[in-house]
Amino acid sequence: PIEIHKRKLFLWFSHLPQEEKQFGGYFSPETMHVDPLILERKAEESAGLFSSPLQTEGLSSPSVTVEQLFKPTDAWSEGRGLNVLLYGAVGTGKSTVVRKLVLDWCTGTTLTHYKLLVPFSCEDLGQLSKTASLRDLVSRKYLHLRKHPLLSGEGDQAKHVLFLFNGMEKMKLDFRIGASELCSDPNEALPPGVVVVNLLRKYLLPEASILVTTRLSALSHIPQKYVSRYAQICGFNDPDRPESQLAAACFLPSYCWLTCATLHFLHFTDAKAPVRTLTGIYTSFLRLNFGGEVLGSGTNVPSLDHHSSLMLYVVRTVGKLAFDGVTYKRTSFSEKELEQWIGGKTKTDEELCQLAMFRTDVVDFFLAPCVESGKHLLQEPSENDERRYVFAVPAMQEYLAALYVVLGENKSALEKLTRQVSVAIGQASEDVNALFSILSKFIPLRIFAVFNLLKLFPKLYEKISSHNKGSIARTMAAEMFRTEDSYNEDVLDQVEQSLLGVHGPQPQQYSEDQPFELYPIFMGGLLHYGNRVLLQQLDCSIQSTTVAQITLALRKYLVRELSKPQPPEELMDLLVLLYEFQNPRVTAEVLASIRTIRLTNIRMTSLKCFVLRSVLSCTPASYHLDKLDLSSCLLTHDMLQMLWPAFRHTHNLNLQFNSLGPESCILLRDLLLDPKSSIRSLQLCDNPLLESGACTLLEALPENQSLRHLSLMHTGLGDQGALELAERLQKHTGLQELNVAYNNIGDNAALALVDACREHPSIHTVHLYLNPLSDVGKQSLYVRGVPKSHSGSGRRVRVLASVTEGSDLSEDWHPILSVIRENASSWDRERVKQQLKVFLRDLEWGRQQQQSLWKRLHFRRVEKGVRQTLQMLEKDTGFPSTGNSK
């Protein structure tokens, strides 16, 4: 039976909750576990902790392992088992330690001197209403241990047994003799609480050892004389470990879970994995930590106990504090403010007891102390510094503020009053109607009109309530598009920076004026049905009517804001909001007002690509963007593969200045061949496609008829690529403009390409500047741009090869110089400078050929522009890359 027990226990405790299964086994104890800090405490130290849980830092206690907790103590008599009380606040790792302990015992790596380990959930035991003996309780949960000799109470066999009671605060134990009778028979039926009390008293199986886990506030529930050893679990607050931003975020095992889940979401999002959202991760995190948790009245007498949802209490206290901080742009709070918002207007003794329990067990879970030291965070704290508190994970402040608003906890005084009156009238509606029918015969008509007005009061409440929901939507839109936050990093980069630090140089000055751009996104995410279901389990209900009203108003405000041009960062934030919202209909209606998505210079990741893909997939097949600009986004081949479905929804696709190689051309070729895509312009400037990649891409030309503009500038095309392009051009009849500038193309390949373009029915412009062309070659290109005979189409093909055309200025000199200025910062400077010097030589020669003073002055003006560009390059002054090159 013991081996069966170990096998079954291992299976049960290896089971991952749904919130952790979604990460594909990364979070299992076998792959990732760090022992939290456990400190042995004396009884008097433990009593002091209850009154002031934040003052644990000054107490010096030895660090111990769980195995060391069960070594015999001097004060404990021989022949009796140990009672170990392991306590800690919410999220410090009690359940994780228990889980790891059970798994290690099953595999024989710890506490091997105990032949039998019997874990119990105190929440389950607290639900049992029938009396049962100890052996019945064990066999009810572990049928294979029925009538096991180790639990018979005979001899000293019980010394090989370890009982484990997890979450003792969920059982109301009463150690008074009058309330729980003494019992030493494991077969005698008693209420479960009495059985546990007798085990701890050592009347029942005195040789057995017991491990109890509980919250800080429940320490006093077990008298000191029944505890042989106290131990406090302190999360990962080890002073010997080096502090870093990531370590600070992982100070609690629970927050370590949240940090790892967030990083997994940010960096390992896969198109094949289940859809996950940031709001969903935070909601799951709170469900894991507060699911089923209630806040009692603080008394140990069951008859006076009143339970309320712990999560709802968090929202009404810490959520109110978070909302106040977001409203006034503050991230740190004084002790007075904590007292104001979390203490509230407590009146009764029960409320005061609830508050004491909450402050002891839960407040430290959300808030961590910090020192406000003026200008710099890294300055040493002084005696005059006020002790202040911040949210342990910054995003949690925005999540709780959003939850506080969406749950409707920030009602105005008028709405609170109207709701109360409306409910009262609604409950008495039948009585009121009956009363009207009688009184209408006796009372004057004027008084009767007042009663009729009262009947309309619920409708007035509905209007006020609807206005309130509209203001929530207006707040979301206003916070989303705040002008002062327009040029911050996008919100997903901000989340990563809050965990891992800032990419690049650290800012010298600490700024308290922090943007709260996650706040409206969390508000949108909380309206999603999946999150509302999880919150319902935490007794935090968001009504469907509320969601419908907010959604209706939000759609209107978003469409209004999107009628104005938005910076790329704000547009990315909007896409994240729509993704978190997970409402395809609303997403499609909002996107219907957008015709251009410009994400230039956004640091794209697999997650952002998945967000863009998911949002665009909500639109109907007929929806098309005029332009999708993803230039300078650090795109890779894998990201391109993820974005492939999104490209079907665009006419003009800009992929300039990325890291796309030859393998990406296979995807782009398939995109051009896809009958559902309608790409008219494809810009691939400054991607190392090389000759092989370009040849793969050109395979699509014969069958594609939608492409009008193709830019392959600075892609490593070479002579062979240009000749391949010339050969395939005749098989594509729709192309109008072709850019192959800066591709190391020589005279012969350039002439062959221009000849092919001249014979093409629709091409009107070819870009060939910054290629190593001779003077003779440039002149030949200009001449060949005009058709040979009148029998031809009569069109002239514009060939942009230099700022001059023979002895005249090229009419396209300005666009050529603009393209060079825009892109010089990312190009080979020496090569560009060499080409600019060739331009100057051509301009000087052309100027000397001119007889007209006016034309000479025109040449001088162009020369001045070229020299300025050259001087800026020689001074190594970078040009901002705008991604607008052809």
Secondary structure, DSSP 8 states (H G I E B T S, - for coil): -HHHHHHHHHHHHH---HHHHTTTTTTSTTT------EEEE-HHHHHHHHH-GGGGTT----B--TGGGGS--TTS-TT---EEEEE--TTSSHHHHHHHHHHHHHTTSS-TT-SEEEEEEHHHHHH--S-B-HHHHHHHH-GGGTT-GGGS--TTGGGGEEEEEE-GGGS-----TTTS-----TTS-B-HHHHHHHHHHTSSSTT-EEEEEE-GGGGGGS-GGG-SEEEEE-TT--TTS---HHHHHTSSHHHHHHHHHHHHHHH---TTS----HHHHHHHHHHHHHTT-EE--S-S-GGG---EEHHHHHHHHHHHHHHHHHHTT--EEEHHHHIIIII-S--SHHHHHHHHHHHHHTHHHHEEEEE--TT-TTS---TT--EEEEESSHHHHHHHHHHHHHTTTT--HHHHHHHHHHHHHHHTHHHHHHHHHHHTTTS-HHHHHHHHHHHTHHHHHHHHHHHHHHHHHHHHHHHHT-GGGTTS--HHHHHHHHHH--SSS--SS--S-----HHHHHHHHHTSHHHHHHHHHTT----HHHHHHHHHHHHHHHHHHHTS---HHHHHHHHHHHHHHT-HHHHHHHHTT--EEE-TT----HHHHHHHHHHHTTS-TT--BSEEE-TTS---HHHHHHHHHHHTTBSEEE--SS---HHHHHHHHHHHH-TT----EEE-TT---HHHHHHHHHTTTTT-----EEE-TTS--HHHHHHHHHHHHTT-----EEE--SS---HHHHHHHHHHHHHSSS--EEE-TTS---HHHHHHHHHHTS-SSTTS-----EEE-SSEETTEE-TTHHHHHHHHHHHGGGS-HHHHHHHHHHHHHHHHHHHHH---HHHHHHHHHHHHHHHHHHHHHHTT------S---
